[in-house]
Amino acid sequence: MVAALIRLKKDLTFNSFGQSAWHILGTVFAGLYGLGIVVMLFVLQVGSGSPAEVDPEMVRTVSVLMGSAVFLLWLILPVFISGADTTMNPRQFVTYGIPRRSLILGMALTGLISIGAVLTFIWLIGQVAHWRWDPAAALTAAATLPLLLVSFSLVSQAVTTSISAWLSGRRARDVLAILALTVMVMAYPIVVGLEAAFSSLEAALPAVVDFLALTPLGAGAAMPADAAAGNWAALGLRLLIMAATLGVAVLVIRAGLVKITEQPSVRGSAASKSATGVGLFERFPATPWGAVAARATTYWLKDTRYGGTLVVLPALVILAVVMYFQFDQPWVLLALGPFFGLTLGFAISADISYDNSAFALHVTTGVSGVADRLGRLVGLMTFALPVTAVTALVPALLFTEPDVTLVLLGVSLGMLGSAAGLSCLISARFTYPVPKPGDGPLSQPSGSTGRLMAVQLGTMIASLLLMLPELALVAVWLLGDVSWLAWMLALGSVLKGLALCWAGVRVGARVYERSQPELFQQVIQY
């Protein structure tokens, strides 16, 4: 049975490449990106110096930090992809009566059939080379290589099974994914906090490394250092930590499988609340574009696929504040306004793709292109406009003169309008696979990576190119110190943003009406 599961994962992996050229392109790009990072680490590990020049403490520090980072990636990534690839999810095998022991072993081994496992294997070989100057350490690193691979796979499977068994609700998955993304964004402030707690980062490293070496994160990577130092008691302790980690992971997987197969939760129908109105539909005009705007705004408020990815924006504000206090550079705060404008304007570039089957409402009711484009734009601007204005104004009022404040506000709002106008056109012409209704906000369907990256990167580059006039005026204003250019720059940027919004709605409406049947077929296909 274990062999059958391995063959199934192998077939599914290779068959996925036959879905589309975009999937192949995205997979190759992601693989090359990861391979580049791993090769760089491998070169650093192999070129760590001759045995006479090696600092054992430095080698131990680097080894433990890298091992902890790799372990953490295997621990966190299942949270992101829990809603993306469900082919080997334990719930898929409930009806097949597979023995629990075989399923646990099969899941652990199939987890090693992935690009991540191959990259991890290359890094582990580099770990052996990293300790080549000491025979005992190199032999220990080679002996722990399969142990670490199995540990990574089991822990990752334990996270996946736990999510499927106890956190299968959409809201719970979304919260986990958003929390994981926020933690990754906040990694830099955490490092800064550690540095502030000690006299310097150099003083903090030994304590951090010693702590990580006593946890499952870094215990496996620290064992070669113990062998090199002849500290066999510490090596035995870390071996017990790894064994306990494997045991806990197996117990968690087993408990999750029992929950899934023997104690499935029954979702009862909750008592429906009495409707007291039509929600935002009574807040917008009773027109076709008003109805579209009300629906779009409702999605922004209630559909985590829309708002979930924007939760990272407050985390970026915190990151900018931390960087300001560390480097005393106000520009990191002043850049938030234009960045928010670009990001929020770009947010509706996949609106039709996110509609999924609900796009049939626009097709069957004959919603005009102008009503569709304008309604989605208004739905975005109801919150994007005040958020961008506040993000631009607050830092500018604190750190700049009035003319700079005016320029920053105008450029931020102009960036928002330019990006939103371009998105009105892009979303009417290009679609790509996005998370389906009910999926997590950070999951991506199989085969979407290549097309998604091409469309999003092209939209971002086009948005930046549209801001070249403002950049030229800023350069003239800064070099010539001409105060009246500040008013021209602010007013011109806002007017250009409004003009691009108008053009995006009008041109996007024509494209929408001309390609509406094809758009609907693409959305349903995805």
Buried (B, 14 or more C-beta within 10 A) or exposed (E): EBEEBBEBBEEBBEEBEEBBEBBBBBBEEBBEEBBEEBBEBBEEBEEBEEEEEBEBEEBBBBBBBBBBBBBBBBBBBBBBBBBBBBEBBBBEBBEEEBEEEBBBBBBBBBBBBBEBBBBBBBBBBBBBBBBBBBEBBBBBBBEBBEBBBBBBBBBBBBBBBBBBBBBBEBEEBBBBBBEBBBBBBBEBBEBBEBBBEBEEEEEBBEEBBBEBBBBBBBBBBBBBBBBBBEBEEBBEBBBEBBEEBBEBBBEBBBBBBEBBBEEEEEEEEEEEEEEEEEBBBEEBEEEBBBBBBBBBBBBBBEBBBBBBBBBBBEBBBBBBBBBBEBEEEBEBBBBBBBBBBBBBBBBBBBBBBBBBEEBEEBEEEEBBBBBBBBBBBBBBBBBBBEBBBEBBBBBBEEBBEEBBBBBBBBBBBBBBBBBBBBBBBBBBBBBBBBBBEBBBBBBBBBBBBBBBBBBBEEBBEBBBEBBEEBEEBBEBBEEEEEEEBBEBBBEBBBEBBBEBBBBBBBBBBBBBBEBBEEBBEBBEEB
